[in-house]
Amino acid sequence: MPKVEFPTGAYVHVHENGWMDKGGVRLWLEHIWSRRPGGLRKERSLLVWDMFRSHLTEPVKICLKKHNTDTAVIPGGLTSVVQPLDVSLNMPFKDRVRDRWNKRMIEGDKTYTKGGNMRAAPLELLCEFVIDSWNAIKTETVVKSFKKCCISYSLDGEEDDVAWEDEAESKD
């Protein structure tokens, strides 16, 4: 990976083979999950994720225990139904990143190789696209996404109707 200074708020890790593994999951837990609000105080929390093999390894379970984190593992085929990111957050986030990319392609400064090919956008700029796009998602949208998946503090069923609200209402 090129030696660049990434913007504040970006943590970039590249696996030599281009995929996620148990080491990448542990890095994510140590550098991202553990630094979320409440993470440094190790407040008890719930992490909802899919059945990806590396999520279920013993070293990852030990790391989760160290961070006082319980897990809910989503059965195969149900991620799009009960995973808050897939249900309400990924689409508006990716749409914003794509909009930023398209705007840069149309209006932004570009450089070209001697052969006339456009050079790739700087990694720092791509990180800014990601940070800005995530920051544009309202906290209320994130909370509603969890409620839509029936994940909430309410144990009396009071918020269960959110799961059946119109999809358009949950989009940013």
C-alpha positions in Angstrom: 0.0 0.0 0.0 1.3 3.5 -0.8 2.6 5.5 2.1 0.0 8.2 2.4 -1.4 10.2 5.3 -5.0 9.1 5.7 -7.6 11.6 7.1 -8.6 11.5 10.8 -11.4 9.0 11.2 -10.0 6.5 8.7 -8.4 3.2 9.6 -7.0 1.4 6.6 -5.8 -2.1 6.6 -5.0 -4.2 3.5 -4.8 -8.0 3.5 -2.0 -9.2 1.2 -4.5 -11.6 -0.5 -7.4 -9.0 -0.6 -9.8 -10.7 1.8 -10.9 -10.7 5.4 -9.6 -13.4 7.8 -9.5 -13.9 11.6 -6.5 -11.5 11.8 -8.5 -8.8 10.0 -11.5 -9.4 12.3 -9.3 -9.1 15.4 -7.8 -5.9 14.0 -11.3 -4.5 13.4 -12.3 -5.5 16.9 -9.2 -3.8 18.4 -9.1 -0.6 16.3 -12.8 0.0 15.4 -15.2 -1.9 17.7 -13.3 -1.2 20.9 -13.3 2.5 20.2 -17.0 3.0 19.5 -19.0 5.0 22.1 -18.8 3.0 25.3 -16.1 0.7 24.0 -13.2 2.1 25.9 -15.1 1.7 29.1 -15.9 -1.9 28.0 -19.6 -1.4 28.6 -21.5 -4.6 27.9 -22.7 -4.6 24.3 -24.2 -6.7 21.6 -22.5 -7.3 18.2 -24.8 -8.7 15.5 -22.9 -10.3 12.6 -23.2 -13.1 10.1 -21.8 -16.7 10.2 -18.5 -15.8 8.4 -16.1 -18.4 9.6 -13.6 -15.9 11.0 -16.3 -14.4 13.3 -16.6 -17.7 15.0 -13.0 -18.6 15.8 -11.7 -19.0 19.4 -9.3 -16.1 19.3 -12.1 -13.8 18.1 -14.4 -15.1 20.9 -11.6 -14.4 23.4 -11.2 -10.8 22.0 -15.0 -10.3 22.2 -15.0 -11.5 25.8 -12.1 -9.1 26.6 -14.3 -6.2 25.3 -17.4 -7.4 27.2 -19.3 -8.1 24.0 -22.0 -10.6 23.4 -22.7 -11.8 19.9 -25.8 -12.7 17.9 -24.9 -14.7 14.9 -27.2 -14.3 11.9 -28.1 -17.6 10.3 -27.1 -18.0 6.6 -29.6 -16.4 4.2 -31.1 -14.0 6.8 -28.5 -11.1 6.7 -30.7 -9.0 4.4 -33.6 -9.5 6.8 -32.1 -9.0 10.3 -28.7 -7.3 9.9 -29.2 -3.5 10.4 -26.5 -2.5 7.9 -28.1 -4.5 5.2 -31.7 -3.6 6.1 -31.4 0.2 6.1 -27.9 1.6 6.1 -25.7 0.1 3.3 -27.8 1.5 0.4 -27.8 5.2 1.5 -24.2 4.9 2.5 -23.1 3.4 -0.8 -25.3 5.8 -2.8 -23.5 8.7 -1.1 -20.1 7.3 -1.8 -21.1 6.7 -5.5 -22.5 10.2 -5.8 -19.2 11.7 -4.5 -17.2 9.4 -6.9 -19.4 10.5 -9.9 -19.1 14.1 -9.0 -15.3 13.8 -8.9 -15.4 12.0 -12.3 -17.4 14.8 -13.9 -16.1 17.9 -12.1 -12.9 17.0 -10.2 -9.3 17.5 -11.0 -7.8 14.5 -12.8 -4.4 13.6 -14.0 -3.5 11.3 -16.8 -0.6 8.9 -17.7 1.6 9.4 -20.7 -0.6 6.8 -22.4 -3.7 8.9 -21.8 -5.3 6.8 -19.1 -6.8 8.6 -16.1 -4.9 8.0 -12.9 -6.7 6.5 -9.9 -8.2 8.9 -7.3 -5.9 9.4 -4.3 -6.6 7.0 -1.5 -6.9 9.9 1.0 -9.7 11.3 -1.2 -11.5 8.0 -1.3 -11.3 7.8 2.5 -12.8 11.2 2.7 -15.7 10.0 0.5 -16.3 7.1 3.0 -16.0 9.3 6.1 -18.3 12.0 4.8 -20.8 9.5 3.5 -21.0 7.7 6.8 -21.2 10.9 8.8 -24.2 12.0 6.6 -26.3 9.1 8.0 -28.3 10.4 10.9 -28.1 8.7 14.3 -31.9 8.3 14.2 -31.5 6.3 11.0 -29.1 3.9 12.7 -31.3 3.5 15.7 -34.4 2.9 13.5 -32.4 0.3 11.5 -31.8 -1.7 14.7 -35.4 -1.4 15.7 -36.5 -2.5 12.2 -34.5 -5.7 12.9 -36.2 -6.0 16.3 -32.9 -5.2 18.2 -33.6 -2.8 21.0 -33.6 -2.2 24.7 -37.4 -2.5 24.8 -38.2 -6.0 26.1 -41.9 -5.4 26.4 -42.6 -5.5 22.6 -43.4 -1.8 22.5 -41.1 -1.2 19.5 -41.9 -4.3 17.6 -44.2 -2.5 15.1 -41.2 -0.7 13.7 -40.3 -3.9 11.9 -43.4 -3.7 9.8 -43.2 0.0 8.9 -42.9 1.1 5.3 -39.3 0.7 3.9 -39.4 4.3 2.5 -39.8 5.6 6.1 -36.5 4.0 7.2 -34.3 5.6 4.5 -32.3 8.7 5.1 
